[in-house]
Amino acid sequence: MKEFFENLKKIREKKNLSLEDISGRSHLSLKYLEDIENGKLEELPQGYDRIFFKRYLKEIGEDKEDVWRDFNLFFGTGPLENEKVPYSSDIPVENKMEEADREDDPPKEEKPSLLQELTLRWNLDKLHKYFWIALTAVVLGIVGFFAYRQFIFVKNNQLTVKEITISDLIEEMQRQDSLATPKMSQNTSVTAGNKGVVNVQLRALQRTWIREIRDKEDTTDYIMPPGLTRKIDAQQSVQLMLGRADGVDINLNGQDLGTMGSADEIVLKLTLTGDGVAEKRIKKSSKPTVTNDTTTVTSAHNSAPADTSGVHEGGQIL
């Protein structure tokens, strides 16, 4: 039986036919073709062994009666009759006499099922490959769809962030009473843990929004109505922002500094230390031509009251 398949292989090679060529034309797997030439028909799918073998014989030009006669004799099913090929091997291993008796009966003609016909037309390996390609395409399509929906959602619900300057913030807080900003109703005082070297007293002349930063750590915002006072005790410095430069009279370590400017100005930064006014920045709040806040630094050793009469165009202290 081994020589039978080896002779078929020699015939194929003599005709310069490769198994790859036969696989491409017949849509049979290369592995199945190798199993046929090695005589391993039991490795073929159950019920397809003779179908695949017939396709192989047709491709090498040996689909002949004498070949089939030898094939059937090798496998014990008798000679081929009317060129009809069974669709299932069912290679007998016993009861040879019963099969010999059935040789006289005319074989029943069976038609291949739709699945068998599709299998013959398409290589199973290719079907497996196309299945995974299709599955990958579906998964990528679903992921792409949800990514696009997320992009549209973020685009339509994107918040617009409006940038404002510190001076605009101070002016806005001065114009309105914020629910988040407490409004003082009585005189107050705040002290440091130890006796501070910076003692500041604020006396409100106008309704004024104030941001207070003690020793560069503790920050407090509040609105101070006219007539109220607030005492602040700090170890290093007191930094103030004022919604109105003329809204608060300031006393530093017993020395009256007066107000910091006029009604149309705001105080961006006022830094008070034990040596006096360390930094003072004001800006006109109603002049549209002003684009940059200006800065005036008073000497840290100058404890004299700040001179606010030199405020001119651009909000600069001269």
Secondary structure, DSSP 8 states (H G I E B T S, - for coil): -HHHHHHHHHHHHHTT--HHHHHHHH---HHHHHHHHTT-GGGS-TTTHHHHHHHHHHHTT---HHHHHHHHHHTTS-S--TT---S------S-HHHHHHHTTS--------HHHHHHHHS-HHHHHHHHHHHHHHHHHHHHHHHHHHHHHHHHHT--------HHHHHHHHHHS--TTS-B--S-EEE--SS--SEEEEEEESS-EEEEEEETTTEEEEEEE-TT-EEEEEESSEEEEEES-TTSEEEEETTEEEE-SS-TTEEEEEEEEETTEEEEEEEEESS-TT--S---B---TT--S----TTB-GGG-B-
